Amino acid sequence: MKTDVFITGGGIGGLTLALKLVKAGIDVVMVEKLPGKQPVYKGELLQPKSMQIFDGLQVFEEITSQGQIIEVLDLIELSKTLKVKDQSFMDYTVIPGKYNAAYMIHHEVLKGIIRTKAESYSNFHYFSGSSCKSIDGKVATVQKGKEQFDVEASFFIGAEGRASVTRQAMGIKVEPIKYNHHFITVTFPRPTNFVGGQIFSSYNRFLGLFPLPNDEVRSVYLIPAGDYKKIKEKSIDHFHKLYTELAPAIDGYVQKLVDWSKIQLMIPIMYHADTYVSGNMAIIGDAAHAVHPMAGEGMNMAIQDADILGELLVDMYKQQKLNLENLNQYEAVRKERADYLIQLSHLSALAYSFPFQPVSWLRSKTFERMEEDPVLHFKQMLNVSGLGMWKESVRDRFIQGGMMPTRKKELPKEQKEMKLFTAEDDYPWKWRGLR
Ligand SMILES: Cc1cc2nc3c(=O)[nH]c(=O)nc-3n(C[C@H](O)[C@H](O)[C@H](O)COP(=O)(O)OP(=O)(O)OC[C@H]3O[C@@H](n4cnc5c(N)ncnc54)[C@H](O)[C@@H]3O)c2cc1C
């Protein structure tokens, strides 16, 4: 079999890339090792930049109609006796323009929307239950049941997540960094009026609640690394109590989970590949980087990689400039952005990693100042949204640390707009040319 672009992995990143390519008439073969739906929870929070990308792919309306809008995240700091001590919020609506909200959507529903759209093009060839075993530069060898087949391609893209066969073929090693905590995560029913994201924390506990459509809520609860087995030995009532002590609003709802069967362990790790491109191969998403889930970026980084690499390949084919050196433009745009978000997520994780009262105090003061200072607030929301990157200055750090007063003046809309990535920032080769 012969194709233009061979993609290993039919996760969100691979599917987004495939859709971009097939829409432009490029022939794509995608292999996905799972025969059906992913049995585990994965990312569900779509940041504004991902929504902008999906708008360009004409799936925005379908996603919003099957997703739950999140405009505000409440950050609730509790006292030792679990009474509300401080409350601040992160508000996506400070971002100007159409894409000023996040959306929660079931991971498999989102995959279904993108895959169905891609399958409406006859140049998309999707093989489920098919695992890529090796890539030798011109040919990928695929195992489907007992059969093996080869696929010849001009480009090989690794979108196969953490255990990436393409990354291996490129000779790239990653060194995962582990954290002192894990999470348990599960979805259960919620009250209909529970529509904003809520993060509850005390000096030694953390619970994130993110509403999904159909009156469901996805939860993440922080536990010390290695404690999962011990916690699971306790009764399910113990689990209910862990949740309702922090978030009384879900009392009567979390109890719909009658045993531990749906409750999943989630182990955060962080790594970043030194390079994303080698010859005619490139990696996107979790194959290239893993990020702590605290800031809800992993799936979004995969989508954003797919957008930049996809646009680049489309232009290379359109202009018939298939020089492999052009692929480096993908890395040039994405690597610095990914690096920044990995660090941002890492810092957010550290804010919840140490079970001490002073850390809890410092965290709530930092969030309070971020909410009070319009520049800090906008920078935070812009950076997590993926729509732009505005790094924190020394002054910002002093304000956050309480060593300088917060600014009071709102940023004008025009100044905010200037901080959004332009098409030239995203796709610089359209201006500078391809080889
Ligand atoms: C429990 C959990 C919760 C998360 N929550 C969030 C969140 O709230 N927000 C967020 O942004 N991110 C979150 N993430 C991270 C997010 O899920 C990932 O960053 C995202 O799925 C990466 O997308 P991807 O397409 O790169 O890889 P994946 O989603 O991992 O997809 C890779 C695909 O490749 C397939 N594959 C692997 N090897 C092969 C092979 N050799 N041949 C063929 N197919 C192969 C796999 O079966 C899989 O379908 C979470 C992750 C987990 C595990």
The ligand as a Gaussian input file, in Angstrom:
#p B3LYP/6-31G(d) Opt

LIG

0 1
 C       -6.608000      10.203000      32.855000
 C       -6.140000      11.302000      31.950000
 C       -6.741000      12.539000      32.049000
 C       -6.316000      13.580000      31.239000
 N       -6.946000      14.797000      31.339000
 C       -6.607000      15.795000      30.468000
 C       -7.323000      17.039000      30.427000
 O       -8.245000      17.299000      31.197000
 N       -6.976000      17.956000      29.507000
 C       -5.989000      17.714000      28.600000
 O       -5.720000      18.581000      27.761000
 N       -5.292000      16.557000      28.615000
 C       -5.572000      15.593000      29.507000
 N       -4.911000      14.396000      29.477000
 C       -3.850000      14.198000      28.538000
 C       -4.428000      13.881000      27.196000
 O       -5.324000      12.813000      27.255000
 C       -3.298000      13.578000      26.230000
 O       -2.335000      14.615000      26.314000
 C       -3.848000      13.491000      24.814000
 O       -4.770000      12.434000      24.728000
 C       -2.704000      13.306000      23.842000
 O       -3.230000      13.069000      22.575000
 P       -2.409000      12.244000      21.507000
 O       -3.285000      12.190000      20.317000
 O       -1.056000      12.815000      21.402000
 O       -2.187000      10.809000      22.156000
 P       -3.222000       9.724000      22.670000
 O       -4.511000      10.312000      23.083000
 O       -2.478000       8.926000      23.686000
 O       -3.502000       8.849000      21.395000
 C       -2.563000       7.965000      20.887000
 C       -3.274000       6.857000      20.132000
 O       -2.299000       6.054000      19.477000
 C       -2.615000       4.685000      19.629000
 N       -1.353000       3.944000      19.495000
 C       -0.324000       3.867000      20.369000
 N        0.695000       3.137000      19.863000
 C        0.287000       2.721000      18.646000
 C        0.885000       1.935000      17.622000
 N        2.120000       1.435000      17.753000
 N        0.190000       1.698000      16.479000
 C       -1.070000       2.205000      16.321000
 N       -1.684000       2.960000      17.255000
 C       -1.015000       3.226000      18.385000
 C       -3.263000       4.613000      20.998000
 O       -4.103000       3.480000      21.108000
 C       -4.054000       5.933000      21.053000
 O       -5.358000       5.789000      20.564000
 C       -5.282000      13.346000      30.308000
 C       -4.682000      12.096000      30.205000
 C       -5.103000      11.070000      31.008000
 C       -4.456000       9.716000      30.882000

